[in-house]
Amino acid sequence: MAQSQKSEEYQALLNRLPGVVSSKVLLDDSGQVTEIHILADMGRGAKQIVRDVQSALLTKYDISVDHKIISIAQVDEGGIQIRHSRLVIGRVDLQIEQGKAQAGVVLIKDGETFEGTAVGGNSVQGRLRVVVEATLTAIHKCIGSDFVFALSDIARVNLAGQYTILLTVLHYAGYGTEYLSGSSIVKDDEYMAAVRATLDAVNRRLSQYF
């Protein structure tokens, strides 16, 4: 069966689910489902729709899909709402002791706090890296999974007279590995900017894990 025909069959099934307005199913070269995008009304919760999608594909086609590859957008009278909330920064701490730097980062989602820590070398680059790694640890606690994101590289650069933190993060997703980029102008503290740059990179993918 051609890939496009498979996608159309899966979509036709999902479009019959309660609350689903339309759907888009993406496959890789081997025919495996890599992404499922659902547009639904506001009549049912996003988590219930995700479970319905999983059950329908498993029952009809014996396909087991991870909830992480299913994204839900819901339509109300005001337009389209993407059903996920973003992480916000609660606290950023950095302690220096001899040749060691230790960072602690607290992130908040829906009133719940998640704290991550990391230790590394006490250098300009090392301090930035431990702050980012502590941020990623807090993110992993929030999503309930480890080794999903990893710092690739980070730099502090001068752009148009403004110091800016630039970084790349590796995302180990079910459909493969991808690089995510993030940036933040240093407005107050460069370590706070490093956390903001990290969130800038990963926030676009977090809806896969909530």
Buried (B, 14 or more C-beta within 10 A) or exposed (E): EEEEEBBEBBBEBBEEBEBBEEBBBBBEEEEEBBBBBBBBEEEBBBEBBBEBBBEBBEEEEEBEBEBBBBBBBBBEEEEEEEBBEEBEBBEBBBEEEEEEBBBBBBBBBEEEEBBBBBBBEBEEEBBBBBBBBBBBBBBBBBBEEEEBBEBBEBEBEEEEEEEBBBBBBBBEBEBEEEEBEBBBEBEEEBBBBBBBBBBBBBBEBBBBBB
